[in-house]
Amino acid sequence: MAVVTVTTEWRTDDYYFGIVRGTLERLVPGISVIVNAMGLPPFNIGHAAFVLRNTFSHYPEGSVHLIFVHTEAGGKARPLLVKAQGHYFVGTDSGIFSLALNSEPDMVNMLTDSEHEGDLMLFARTAAEILKGENTSEIGEPVDNIREMVPLRATIDTNAVNGSIIYIDSYGNACTNITREIFTRVFGINDFIIYIQNSKHRIDKLSINYNDVPPGELLARFNNLNLLEIAINGANTGDLYSLRTGSVIRITSDGGNKDSTGLFT
């Protein structure tokens, strides 16, 4: 059974979610309205897109995902209804759709707030129309494209991979954009060194679990998204190593080539 999810920068004590949920339950009695993520960093489209990209497919097909992140977006971004991969997405055309979906949408319609009710009611009413079985192609007006934003991707040098931190969770574990596939393709079973921001902080082995190393020790592991994660057993890596989104990670073969920027020499 399809559900409605909400991904938002609102805090738990904001009243906005209550308006959206109340409206939906009034218009579609018995509907499940689920908080997919709340309290996201305000205006951080990249962070929200990462969360949405890695969660929406776990909900039933036909679900509607409402995105309340930077909905003003400079005052010029269009409110859109997007269909992709068997799901519906309602939000502002800030670039979040291209970052979250990583694929061409099947349908893109621009919504019109003819009643001047604002995004809360517009998005909620749109979700209600979808779940009541209305023809989605007639909700809004078709448009040809969505705003494109390009995600940060890891790059490959000779015997080296350059990446960056793209997400830090509530425990301070730092998720990178280096995939297991890229790591295996470059290093296989060979020795390697993972440099975190500079040459002073390095890791030369992979762990499976956080407690594979003693408490307080730095570790690297592939998480359930198959992305390389930098963590500390029992501590906040982001705080202790001043990591943030965009912090640089470099992996080289043991004794391999050095980075020309000088950060890792």
Secondary structure, 3 states (H helix, E strand, C coil): CCCEEEEECCCCCCCHHHHHHHHHHHHCCCCCEEEEECCCCCCCHHHHHHHHHCCHHHCCCCCEEEEECCCCHHHCCCEEEEEECCEEEEEECCCHHHHHHCCCCCEEEECCCCCCCCHHHHHHHHHHHHHCCCCHHHCCEECCCCCCCCCCCCEEECCEEEEEEEEECCCCCEEEEEEHHHHHHHHCCCCEEEEECCCCCEECCCECCHHHCCCCCEEEEECCCCEEEEEECCECHHHHCCCCCCCEEEEEECCCCCCCCCCCC
